[in-house]
Each structure stands twice: as C-alpha cells, then as structure tokens.
Amino acid sequence: MKVVVAGTGYVGLITGVVLAYIGNKVTCVDVDDKKIDLLKKGISPIYEQDLDKYLQLAKDNITFTTDNSCYKDSDITIIGVGTPERPDGSANLDYVYEVCNDIIKYATKDLVVVIKSTVPIGTNDEIEEYFANKRKDIKITVASNPEFLSQGTAIHDTLYASRIIVGALDEKTFATMRKLYAPLTKEPYNVPYLEMNRRSAEMVKYASNDFLALKISYINEIANLCSKVGASIDDVTKGMSYDKRIGSLFLKAGIGYGGSCFPKDTKALHWLSKINDCELTLVKDCIEINKKQKLILFNKLKEDFNNCLKGLKVTILGLSFKPMTDDLREAPSLVNIDMLLDYNASITVYDKIALEKVKEIYKDKLNYALTIDDAIKDSDAVLIMTEWEEIKNYDPINYKKYMAKPNVYDGRNCHDPKIMKEKGINYYSIGR
Ligand code: UDX
C-alpha cells in the first residue's frame, strides 16, 4: 500500500520506518528541512535505540520529503504530528489541521486518514466532517489509531506492540486498516488487534496514559509516607507486586514523571472532563502530586542547608526525563535547575546524551562536565535526576573521594542506602 506519514517526530518517524520495514511504500513528510535532509542521508534526527538500524533495513521502501504534493496518490495518510498543550491544558490541534488542509489541497482519490496524534475525544469525528465539507468529490474517511510506544524502546514497542487499536465507523476503513497491519498480527509479532468506534479508540489512549501516571503518583505518595513512618518503598513495592492484580510495572518511586506524554495527556484529559462537567479529580490530584514530587530533592537540599544555597556547589547527574533518550520535555532536572539558579547555587550538570541540549537552553549559566568524576569534583551536593545505567553503576566510593562534602540526593533510587551509609555518604533517596 502507498502510505504517507505526516510528521517525523517520535510517533511519525517510528511508524513510517516500521511500516516500510514490513513492506509498505512509505513517504514521510515534514515541514522541517533540516530533519528531512538528515533522513535523506540515512541519519536519524532523534536519539532512539535501533532507529538507525531499521532506517537502513527499510531504506528501499521509504522516502523523505518536504513536498506536500506527496499526498496526491496515497491510499493511507497517517498523521503523527504534535498536539502540544495550550495554557489551559487543552490539546493544540493546529498542526493536525495544517496537515488536513494539505490533504484537502492535494488528494486526488478516496483515501483513509489515520490519526495517530493524541487528540481529544471527538476530534476524529470532527476531522472527517471537515474533509466531507471541503472535498465533496472524493471520500476521505478517518480512523483513530493511537500510539503506545515508549521512547528508548520505540521500534520494539511498535513491531511487538502491546495492542493495535483501530477506531472507525465503516467497514471499508476497517478493511484498509486490517490490510495495513496484517503483517504485525501474524508470527513473529502476534500483536493483538482491536476494533472499536473512534471515540473509544481516542479514549483508550488517554485512559491508558493517565492510568500509568496515576500509578506513578500513587507510589510516589506511598514512598513519601514510607520515609516518614520508617518503611522502605523497595520492600513495599516488592511485597505489592506479588499480587497479579497490581503487578510490578510503573511502581518505581522517584521524582515524578516527565516526557512528552504523561504531563500533556493528564492535563488534556482533566481539561476535557471539566468541560464535560464530569471532572476527573483523581487526574487533577495526580497532576498536582507530580508537580510537587519533581521538587522533592530541591526542597530537602534547601532544608538541609537552612535555605541558603548561594554559592553552594551542586551537581546534577542525569538530565533527560528518563534513561535511553536525550529528550528533555518536562524533565524534572529542568525545574530543579531553574530553582537552583533562583537561589544562586553554582551548578554543574552531567548527562552522557542530553548535555548538548541542556547547553542550548542554559548556555553559560551552568558548568558542563564530560564525566561523572569531573562533574562531582569539589561539589557540596549531588542530585541524581535520571537513572542511566552509568549512574546506577557508579562506584559510591567516588562520591567520598571527589566531593567536597559527600551529600548525595538520589531522586531515582540508584544506590543501595546500606552501602552508601557504610561508605560514609550522607544519602537521601525516595521512600527509603
Ligand atoms: C509513555 C507511555 O509509557 C507510552 O505508552 C506512551 O505512548 C507515551 O508515554 P514515555 O513517555 O516514553 O512513554 O516514557 P515512560 O517510560 O512511560 O516514562 C514516563 C515517565 O514516568 C518518565 O519520566 C519515567 O521516569 C517515569 N516513571 C515511569 C516513573 O517515575 N516510575 C515508573 O515506575 C515508570
């Protein structure tokens, strides 16, 4: 099938590469010349495990362009552009509609438009009506097909997806989608395939992401209580996980969730619930809990140093919102850096992958180190923000060896409190 994918961010690019890999002829289109130039050279514009390899494997089936005339003869056009949050928490659909307008301008025959971008419930219906009003000569139907990939494991999450959700209203559209995904529903992938109406499909995405965000906020609150009452969150979550109804995943306490999805999708669903006069107060609380959790290390540091952080040498280890990505969107590190700057601390940062991106934001306001050893040299306090393997495996003895004062605040529970104590390190972690 001839497939066009609009948007070459995490969702669009990974979708395009995987669909090309399983045998479709794919054109990826983006307004960003720089990204498209890199992709034409076979270079990935984002840091994502296995992406370069699959770009290479799929190269005979995939092309990249900024030319919107590519919409003219596609059987399926997939929209995977961003839906950033507006100041009121609602999703901004401007980029989605820009693509719709290009499709309206260039399409020459009936086609299915697939919405992969995360959009509020009812958007797919509105888009189909928009097409029907603007192009009466051809039939453009819309399918909702939300994306569940996680950054860092995106290729694997798409090939071996937990499920493929397709929302549509007519059999012809369902049949086209079945054909598109047929290879993934068979060996070796065996991805479960579910069909439903478009509004349900849109809701699956929000309900799933918000549930995972709730799970994280819940365990973070339990962790905070554990540290008050002398319990250990490690043992508590282990004990909980033996109950199959609870499971062990997404129960890692820390300094809160970041990234491009959970923060945005909790706010968008809360906004949607409010305008429908059915406020999701649990989701509202989750947003607040996460906001507070992100500053838990900073507040502890402030308390320990009697609110006086001026000139204090603070090192931040790990900057991306999670390991295996250079993505800084909603990363806890950024709000902590901002607070530390407000308090005139002297800040050194380290991250193997995300350092350059942080440099672009903060320029000469921070010191940038190229190794952990250098980052912590003469430091008064270390704040661990991301659980990169390199940080988890860092020998604690070095904190004692290199730091001016060995105060380690660990927001991702990378180290063993017992070992840290044995080594003479003042160690604070989450819920232990
Ligand atoms: C998430 C969803 O997992 C994915 O299904 C959806 O399509 C997009 O959003 P992603 O944002 O890539 O994926 O990262 P994820 O691994 O889910 O982590 C999100 C945030 O939650 C990170 O900041 C991570 O550190 C945090 N987290 C995750 C925890 O604090 N504790 C956990 O137990 C799990």
Residues whose N, C-alpha, C, O or C-beta is under 5 A from the ligand:
A	BS01	UDX	E147 F148 L149 S150 Q151 I216 F250 L251 K252 G254 G256 Y257 G258 G259 S260 C261 F262 F321 K322
